[in-house]
Structure formats: C-alpha cells, structure tokens
C-alpha cells in the first residue's frame, strides 16, 4: 500500500480532515479535472456561476465524460446563470446519468412582460441566491471556496481573479455532502426539465466548438499528475486537522424561514476572539458602522488588525469601493491597517461597472494564526 494513502486512511479513521489550500488558478482548474476523471461513482456539483467559456466548457466536458463512464452526476446551479444556457442544461439533463437542477429559478424563462411581472411579484425571493461552490467526487474529495467556474477564475481570461479554494478529505467532505443534499432536496431546487421544453440542442452540440489544440492548451497545467491523489501528494502541503466546520446558509432562506445573519452569528465570535492578530481578505469590504466598531475595539485591546481589499483601480464593482471609502479614514485613525491590491496593469479609465484589471476575489480571514476561514460569499455585515 502507498504510504501516503495509508497515512490518509489513518487520519480519517481518527476523525481528522485533510485540508489543502489552492491559491494558484491553474492548480484549481487541474484539481477539478483530476477529481472528475478519478470519479467512479458520483459527482455532486453546486455553483453560483458556471460560465459558457473555454474553461466552463472544458469542465463540462469532463463532467460529461464521467457520466459516459457510468458516474452518477448531479449538478445544482443557481438561476443567476444566463438564461441562454437553458438549451445546454436541457441537453445535459437528457443524459441518463446526469440530473441538473436550478436553485430558486424564475418560472417564466423568456424575457418579456410576463417575466417582468414575475420579478415584481417575487422581488425579494428572487434576490435570495445560492452562492455555494462545491465540487464533490465519490463523497471522498471535495473542493470548496470562492471560485465559480469560468475563465476569469483559472487564468484563462484578460481579467483574472485571485481566489482561494480548499480541497477537503475526511469528515469535512461528509459535511459538504450534507449541505449539497439539503439544497438538492429543497423545494426551491427545480429540475431543468420542469422549467422548459424538450432540448433542441443535442449533447453533441455542447462540445462542437472544441478542438484538440484548445483542449491541450488549457489542460497542460495538469502536467504529469495523473490522479487527484498525485496532485495532493505533489503539493506537500496537506494539513490534517481535527476541528473543521463547513458552513452554509440554509436553503430555507428563500422562504424567509430562517433568521437573517445566520453565517455572521457563527463567524463573529471567532473574529472577536482575536487576542494578537486578525487578518482579513475581502474584495468587497464595506465594514459599516458595526463592523468598524468591532475592528476598532479589537485594535484598542491590543490586536493587530489588517485588511486587504481591492483598490479603486482593481475593483470590478466601483460602487462597492465608493461605499468602503466612507469608512477608510475612520479605520486608519483607529489603527486598522488597510492594504489595497493594485491591478497587474493599470487601466486609464473606470466605469460604474468597475475596471478590467480586477484581481482580488478571495474572501478569507485568520485569527491569531490558530483559526481560519475561507468563504464564497461576503457575510451580511460586510466585516469579511
């Protein structure tokens, strides 16, 4: 038996979870490809955005190939995805081994007066989206974190985000699977077949734009790593930890059945437990009065507080930076250290939609070098 496999099994048996941070965009893409290729029973995927671009189609092709091998594939996508993809979704779900659901979808798929009426009637419900991002293979490996599926998250676009994923092994994978199951089974997750007509696009049409050169270009980052196990072993940075929690807001949020700020209630005590240092990374940092007071109080009690966020030149949402700027002087006066990430190449102009040099997309914090959080969504108060 391979020594690394035996060590992993021993750790899992004692209740430890394996954690591997994936900061490099190419590695993040490779990990997903290898996890899909190694799956033999199931692939459970949940994403806020899955773009119809080079890497989005390549990963979709890996998923399709897994289904062709007999792997049971379940895909749960938020309905925030462009509606032009309905034909592709329908074609995918026509495969006997693929089930595809949309979370909190609009019932009227075509744009028009009826669609506008539904938006008005369900205004608040339609704004409650699923930002979860998880790639789970065989219930043994999970990749969670901030990355959606698309070129900008894997260094394949003109504009590329800096983001962070965590590859999970052991009990933490089971926690991730439970979250997936809760969203998959909820009434707000609708099968795509129940929302639209039969597929016009065929499964073959999904990949007609591929050519061997395009595929090899994007897959070369995998190198000689032939499996997800080899990927993990090559990193040499897998950490085994006893206390790991995978958190998610509940799917019932769509109906307003659960309290607001659920995630913040879990995270705020950890942030306020800082005694030496608190480091926050947030692309859309709007602390608000409450968050500013919390950070300032930590500084006054002797905690070194540092925040990294996007600069005006780097942000992809200029309005958010404008809101953050209202608190910048106050935070600096109170001793909070602020760092603003610059784009790799400055843009001469910026629009209300942000700059093409946007780079930071990571949502994370660490407390006293003993506890850490990697997320996929800014928590409600804007503290992280």
PERA-V807851 format. One record per residue. N is the residue number from 1. RES is the residue in one small letter. SS is DSSP state (a for helix, b for strand, c for the rest). OMEGA is omega in degrees with one decimal (NA if undefined). D_LAST is the distance of its C-alpha to the last C-alpha in Angstrom with 1 decimal. Layout:
((N & RES & SS & OMEGA & D_LAST) (N & RES & SS & OMEGA & D_LAST))
//
This chain:
((1 & x & c & 176.3 & 43.1) (2 & x & c & -176.4 & 40.4) (3 & x & a & -178.2 & 39.1) (4 & x & a & 178.5 & 35.4) (5 & x & a & 179.2 & 35.9) (6 & x & a & 179.1 & 37.6) (7 & x & a & 179.0 & 34.9) (8 & x & a & 179.4 & 32.2) (9 & x & a & -179.7 & 34.5) (10 & x & a & 178.8 & 35.0) (11 & x & a & -179.1 & 31.3) (12 & x & a & 179.8 & 30.7) (13 & x & a & 179.5 & 33.7) (14 & x & c & 175.6 & 32.3) (15 & x & c & 178.1 & 29.1) (16 & x & c & 174.2 & 26.9) (17 & x & b & 176.7 & 24.4) (18 & x & b & -179.3 & 24.3) (19 & x & b & 176.5 & 21.1) (20 & x & b & 177.5 & 21.3) (21 & x & b & 178.3 & 18.5) (22 & x & b & -179.4 & 19.5) (23 & x & c & -178.5 & 18.2) (24 & x & c & -176.4 & 21.4) (25 & x & a & 179.0 & 21.8) (26 & x & a & 177.7 & 25.5) (27 & x & a & 178.8 & 25.0) (28 & x & a & 177.6 & 22.5) (29 & x & a & -178.6 & 25.3) (30 & x & a & -178.4 & 28.0) (31 & x & a & 179.5 & 26.3) (32 & x & a & 178.5 & 26.3) (33 & x & a & -177.0 & 29.9) (34 & x & a & 177.5 & 31.2) (35 & x & a & 178.4 & 29.6) (36 & x & a & -178.5 & 31.4) (37 & x & a & -178.7 & 34.6) (38 & x & a & -178.0 & 34.7) (39 & x & c & 178.4 & 34.2) (40 & x & c & -177.8 & 37.5) (41 & x & c & -172.7 & 36.7) (42 & x & b & 167.1 & 33.4) (43 & x & b & 176.6 & 30.5) (44 & x & b & -172.9 & 27.8) (45 & x & b & 175.0 & 25.3) (46 & x & b & -175.2 & 22.6) (47 & x & b & 174.5 & 20.7) (48 & x & c & 179.2 & 19.1) (49 & x & c & 171.9 & 21.1) (50 & x & b & -171.4 & 24.2) (51 & x & c & 176.5 & 25.7) (52 & x & c & 179.1 & 29.5) (53 & x & c & -173.7 & 29.7) (54 & x & a & -176.3 & 31.0) (55 & x & a & 176.7 & 28.5) (56 & x & a & 179.4 & 27.9) (57 & x & a & 178.0 & 31.7) (58 & x & a & 178.9 & 32.1) (59 & x & a & 175.2 & 29.8) (60 & x & a & 178.3 & 31.4) (61 & x & a & 176.6 & 34.7) (62 & x & a & 177.7 & 33.7) (63 & x & a & -179.9 & 32.8) (64 & x & a & 178.8 & 36.2) (65 & x & a & 177.0 & 38.0) (66 & x & a & 178.6 & 36.6) (67 & x & a & 178.3 & 37.9) (68 & x & a & 178.1 & 41.2) (69 & x & c & -179.2 & 41.4) (70 & x & c & 177.9 & 41.1) (71 & x & c & 176.2 & 37.4) (72 & x & b & -175.5 & 36.1) (73 & x & b & 171.8 & 33.2) (74 & x & b & 179.2 & 30.8) (75 & x & b & 175.5 & 28.4) (76 & x & b & -178.1 & 26.0) (77 & x & b & 174.7 & 24.5) (78 & x & b & -178.8 & 22.7) (79 & x & c & 172.6 & 25.1) (80 & x & c & 176.3 & 22.9) (81 & x & c & -179.5 & 24.9) (82 & x & c & -175.7 & 27.8) (83 & x & a & 177.2 & 30.7) (84 & x & a & -179.3 & 33.1) (85 & x & a & -178.3 & 32.1) (86 & x & a & -179.1 & 33.9) (87 & x & a & 178.5 & 37.1) (88 & x & a & 179.1 & 35.4) (89 & x & a & -179.9 & 33.7) (90 & x & a & 179.1 & 37.1) (91 & x & a & 178.1 & 38.8) (92 & x & a & -174.9 & 36.5) (93 & x & a & 176.2 & 36.8) (94 & x & c & 175.4 & 40.6) (95 & x & c & -176.2 & 40.5) (96 & x & c & -178.2 & 41.7) (97 & x & c & -177.7 & 38.9) (98 & x & b & 171.1 & 35.9) (99 & x & b & -179.2 & 34.3) (100 & x & b & 177.1 & 31.8) (101 & x & b & 174.0 & 29.9) (102 & x & b & -179.5 & 27.7) (103 & x & b & 176.8 & 25.1) (104 & x & c & -175.5 & 25.6) (105 & x & c & 168.9 & 28.1) (106 & x & c & -178.6 & 30.2) (107 & x & c & 178.4 & 33.8) (108 & x & c & -170.8 & 35.3) (109 & x & c & -177.4 & 34.6) (110 & x & c & 176.8 & 36.6) (111 & x & c & 179.4 & 35.5) (112 & x & c & -176.8 & 37.8) (113 & x & a & -178.9 & 38.6) (114 & x & a & 178.2 & 38.1) (115 & x & a & 178.3 & 34.6) (116 & x & a & 177.7 & 33.8) (117 & x & a & 178.6 & 35.2) (118 & x & a & 179.0 & 33.1) (119 & x & a & 179.9 & 29.9) (120 & x & a & -177.9 & 31.0) (121 & x & a & -176.7 & 32.0) (122 & x & c & -172.4 & 28.9) (123 & x & a & -175.8 & 26.4) (124 & x & a & -179.3 & 23.7) (125 & x & a & -177.0 & 24.3) (126 & x & a & 176.8 & 24.1) (127 & x & c & -179.2 & 20.7) (128 & x & c & -172.1 & 19.4) (129 & x & c & 175.4 & 18.8) (130 & x & c & -179.4 & 18.2) (131 & x & c & -178.9 & 15.4) (132 & x & c & 178.0 & 16.4) (133 & x & c & -177.9 & 17.6) (134 & x & b & 178.4 & 20.2) (135 & x & b & -171.9 & 23.5) (136 & x & b & -178.3 & 25.7) (137 & x & b & 175.5 & 29.2) (138 & x & c & -178.3 & 31.9) (139 & x & c & -178.2 & 29.5) (140 & x & c & 179.7 & 29.4) (141 & x & b & 176.1 & 26.7) (142 & x & b & 174.1 & 23.4) (143 & x & b & -179.2 & 20.9) (144 & x & b & 178.1 & 17.4) (145 & x & b & -170.4 & 14.1) (146 & x & c & -172.8 & 13.0) (147 & x & c & 163.5 & 16.5) (148 & x & c & 176.5 & 18.6) (149 & x & b & -179.3 & 22.4) (150 & x & c & -174.2 & 23.7) (151 & x & a & -175.1 & 25.0) (152 & x & a & -178.7 & 22.0) (153 & x & a & -175.4 & 20.2) (154 & x & c & 178.7 & 23.2) (155 & x & c & -179.9 & 24.5) (156 & x & c & -177.9 & 27.2) (157 & x & c & 175.4 & 26.5) (158 & x & c & 176.9 & 26.9) (159 & x & c & -176.6 & 23.2) (160 & x & c & 179.9 & 21.2) (161 & x & c & 167.5 & 17.5) (162 & x & b & -174.6 & 16.1) (163 & x & c & -175.0 & 14.3) (164 & x & c & 173.9 & 14.3) (165 & x & b & 171.8 & 16.2) (166 & x & b & 172.3 & 17.5) (167 & x & b & -173.5 & 21.2) (168 & x & b & 170.7 & 22.1) (169 & x & b & 174.2 & 25.6) (170 & x & b & -174.6 & 27.0) (171 & x & a & 180.0 & 25.8) (172 & x & a & 177.0 & 22.3) (173 & x & a & 177.9 & 24.1) (174 & x & a & 177.0 & 25.8) (175 & x & a & 179.4 & 22.5) (176 & x & a & 179.0 & 21.4) (177 & x & a & 178.4 & 24.9) (178 & x & a & 177.1 & 24.8) (179 & x & a & 178.1 & 21.7) (180 & x & a & -177.6 & 23.6) (181 & x & a & -178.9 & 26.8) (182 & x & a & 177.8 & 25.3) (183 & x & a & -178.3 & 24.2) (184 & x & a & -175.4 & 27.4) (185 & x & a & -175.0 & 29.6) (186 & x & c & -178.1 & 28.1) (187 & x & c & -177.7 & 30.3) (188 & x & c & 175.6 & 27.7) (189 & x & b & -173.1 & 28.1) (190 & x & b & 173.6 & 31.3) (191 & x & b & -178.3 & 33.6) (192 & x & a & -179.1 & 34.0) (193 & x & a & -179.6 & 37.7) (194 & x & a & -174.7 & 37.6) (195 & x & c & -174.6 & 36.0) (196 & x & c & 179.5 & 38.3) (197 & x & c & 178.1 & 41.8) (198 & x & c & -175.4 & 43.0) (199 & x & c & 171.5 & 41.7) (200 & x & c & 173.8 & 43.5) (201 & x & c & 177.5 & 41.7) (202 & x & c & 177.8 & 42.9) (203 & x & c & 179.1 & 41.1) (204 & x & a & -179.2 & 43.0) (205 & x & a & -175.6 & 41.8) (206 & x & a & -171.9 & 38.2) (207 & x & a & -176.8 & 38.8) (208 & x & c & -178.7 & 41.8) (209 & x & c & -179.8 & 39.8) (210 & x & c & 167.6 & 39.3) (211 & x & c & -174.4 & 41.6) (212 & x & a & -178.6 & 41.9) (213 & x & a & 179.2 & 40.9) (214 & x & a & -177.8 & 37.5) (215 & x & a & -177.7 & 36.8) (216 & x & a & 179.3 & 37.8) (217 & x & a & -176.1 & 35.8) (218 & x & a & -178.5 & 32.4) (219 & x & a & -177.4 & 33.4) (220 & x & a & 179.4 & 34.7) (221 & x & a & 178.6 & 31.4) (222 & x & a & 177.4 & 32.3) (223 & x & c & -177.3 & 35.1) (224 & x & c & 177.8 & 37.3) (225 & x & c & -173.1 & 34.7) (226 & x & c & -177.7 & 36.6) (227 & x & c & 178.0 & 34.4) (228 & x & a & 177.0 & 30.9) (229 & x & a & 178.2 & 32.4) (230 & x & a & 176.9 & 33.6) (231 & x & a & -179.3 & 30.2) (232 & x & a & -178.6 & 28.6) (233 & x & a & -177.7 & 31.5) (234 & x & a & -178.6 & 31.4) (235 & x & a & 179.8 & 27.8) (236 & x & c & -177.6 & 28.9) (237 & x & c & 178.2 & 25.3) (238 & x & c & -179.6 & 25.1) (239 & x & b & 177.5 & 23.9) (240 & x & b & -172.3 & 25.2) (241 & x & b & 179.6 & 23.1) (242 & x & c & -173.6 & 24.2) (243 & x & c & 177.1 & 21.1) (244 & x & c & 176.6 & 19.0) (245 & x & c & 173.8 & 17.4) (246 & x & c & -173.0 & 16.6) (247 & x & c & 174.2 & 14.8) (248 & x & c & 169.9 & 15.1) (249 & x & c & -175.1 & 15.5) (250 & x & c & 177.9 & 19.3) (251 & x & a & -179.8 & 21.6) (252 & x & a & -179.8 & 23.2) (253 & x & a & 179.8 & 20.5) (254 & x & a & -178.4 & 22.8) (255 & x & a & -179.9 & 25.4) (256 & x & c & -177.3 & 23.3) (257 & x & c & -178.2 & 24.5) (258 & x & c & -178.3 & 21.4) (259 & x & c & 175.6 & 19.4) (260 & x & c & 178.9 & 16.4) (261 & x & c & -177.6 & 13.0) (262 & x & a & -177.6 & 14.2) (263 & x & a & -179.7 & 11.2) (264 & x & a & 178.8 & 9.4) (265 & x & a & 178.1 & 12.8) (266 & x & a & -171.3 & 12.7) (267 & x & a & -174.5 & 9.4) (268 & x & a & 177.8 & 9.7) (269 & x & a & 178.0 & 13.0) (270 & x & a & 178.7 & 11.9) (271 & x & a & -176.6 & 9.5) (272 & x & a & 177.4 & 12.4) (273 & x & c & -178.5 & 14.9) (274 & x & c & 177.8 & 14.3) (275 & x & c & -178.5 & 17.7) (276 & x & c & -177.4 & 17.9) (277 & x & b & 175.3 & 14.7) (278 & x & b & 179.0 & 11.0) (279 & x & b & -175.5 & 9.7) (280 & x & b & 172.1 & 6.3) (281 & x & b & -177.9 & 6.9) (282 & x & b & 179.9 & 5.7) (283 & x & c & -176.7 & 9.0) (284 & x & c & -171.2 & 8.4) (285 & x & c & 174.5 & 6.7) (286 & x & c & -172.5 & 8.5) (287 & x & c & -174.9 & 7.9) (288 & x & a & -179.1 & 11.2) (289 & x & a & -178.1 & 13.8) (290 & x & a & -179.9 & 12.4) (291 & x & a & 178.1 & 9.0) (292 & x & a & 179.6 & 11.4) (293 & x & a & -179.8 & 13.8) (294 & x & a & -178.3 & 11.7) (295 & x & a & 179.5 & 10.8) (296 & x & a & 178.3 & 14.4) (297 & x & a & 177.2 & 16.0) (298 & x & a & 178.6 & 14.7) (299 & x & a & -178.8 & 16.2) (300 & x & a & 177.9 & 19.3) (301 & x & c & 174.6 & 19.7) (302 & x & c & -179.6 & 19.9) (303 & x & c & 175.1 & 16.5) (304 & x & b & -176.2 & 15.8) (305 & x & b & 179.3 & 12.3) (306 & x & b & -178.4 & 11.4) (307 & x & b & 172.7 & 8.9) (308 & x & b & 178.1 & 10.1) (309 & x & b & 178.9 & 9.9) (310 & x & b & 169.4 & 12.9) (311 & x & c & 177.1 & 16.0) (312 & x & c & -178.8 & 18.1) (313 & x & c & -176.1 & 20.4) (314 & x & c & -172.9 & 18.0) (315 & x & c & 173.9 & 15.9) (316 & x & c & 176.0 & 17.3) (317 & x & c & -174.0 & 16.4) (318 & x & a & -179.0 & 17.9) (319 & x & a & 178.2 & 17.4) (320 & x & a & 179.2 & 13.6) (321 & x & a & 178.2 & 14.3) (322 & x & a & 178.6 & 16.9) (323 & x & a & 178.4 & 14.7) (324 & x & a & -176.6 & 12.3) (325 & x & a & 179.3 & 15.6) (326 & x & a & -177.4 & 16.6) (327 & x & a & -171.5 & 14.3) (328 & x & a & -178.2 & 14.9) (329 & x & a & -179.3 & 18.2) (330 & x & a & 179.8 & 17.3) (331 & x & a & -180.0 & 14.5) (332 & x & a & 178.3 & 17.0) (333 & x & a & -177.8 & 19.7) (334 & x & c & 172.6 & 18.0) (335 & x & c & 175.8 & 17.5) (336 & x & c & 179.2 & 13.9) (337 & x & b & -178.7 & 14.4) (338 & x & b & 176.3 & 13.2) (339 & x & b & -178.6 & 14.1) (340 & x & b & -177.5 & 14.6) (341 & x & b & 177.0 & 15.7) (342 & x & c & 176.6 & 19.2) (343 & x & c & 179.6 & 20.8) (344 & x & c & 175.0 & 23.6) (345 & x & c & -176.0 & 26.1) (346 & x & c & 177.0 & 25.6) (347 & x & c & -177.6 & 26.6) (348 & x & c & -177.5 & 29.1) (349 & x & c & 178.9 & 27.8) (350 & x & c & 179.3 & 24.8) (351 & x & b & 178.7 & 25.0) (352 & x & c & 179.9 & 23.0) (353 & x & c & 178.7 & 21.7) (354 & x & b & -176.1 & 20.4) (355 & x & c & 177.2 & 22.0) (356 & x & c & 178.4 & 23.5) (357 & x & c & -178.0 & 22.1) (358 & x & c & -175.5 & 18.5) (359 & x & c & -172.7 & 17.1) (360 & x & b & 177.2 & 13.4) (361 & x & c & -177.3 & 11.9) (362 & x & c & 172.2 & 10.1) (363 & x & b & -175.4 & 6.7) (364 & x & b & 169.1 & 6.9) (365 & x & b & 175.1 & 7.1) (366 & x & b & -177.0 & 10.5) (367 & x & b & 173.7 & 12.3) (368 & x & c & -179.1 & 15.9) (369 & x & c & -179.4 & 16.6) (370 & x & c & 179.8 & 17.3) (371 & x & b & -179.2 & 14.4) (372 & x & b & 179.2 & 11.9) (373 & x & b & 172.4 & 9.6) (374 & x & b & -173.1 & 10.0) (375 & x & b & 178.2 & 9.1) (376 & x & c & -176.0 & 10.8) (377 & x & c & 174.6 & 8.9) (378 & x & c & 178.7 & 6.0) (379 & x & c & -166.9 & 6.3) (380 & x & c & -175.8 & 8.8) (381 & x & c & -179.9 & 8.0) (382 & x & c & -178.9 & 5.5) (383 & x & c & 178.4 & 3.8) (384 & x & c & NA & 0.0))
//
